[in-house]
Amino acid sequence: MALTLNALGDHYRVTGERARAVEMYRDSLRELDTIGSVEARYAEVNLAIVACEEGRLDLARETAAAC
């Protein structure tokens, strides 16, 4: 389920629905972190990408550094 949420986030991001994308990425991250999956890093990177696309470079750097 968590990887599906991440994929949905990708869809929303590329279609310009960034707020919805962030919601999906956060849900994915929460689920993947809960099970201790290293794939949680994908959701973190995607959150950093959204922040970068929105011009929030400090947040993008902070998020990417956490990966």
ZIVENZI-V378465 format. One line per field, one symbol per residue. phi: phi as a letter, one per 20 degrees, with the letter a starting at -180 (. if undefined). psi: psi as a letter, one per 20 degrees, with the letter a starting at -180 (. if undefined). burial: b if it has 16 or more other C-alpha atoms within 10 Angstrom, else e. A space follows every 50 residues. Layout:
phi->???
psi->???
burial->???
This chain:
phi->.fffffffgggfffenefffffgfffffgffffgemefffffffffffff gffenefffffffffff
psi->gghggghhggghgijjmhghggggggggggghhhjkpiihhghgghhhgg gghjjmhgggggghhi.
burial->ebbebbbbbbbbbeeeebebbbbbbbbbbebbeeeeeeebbbbbbbbbbb beeeeeeebbeebbeee
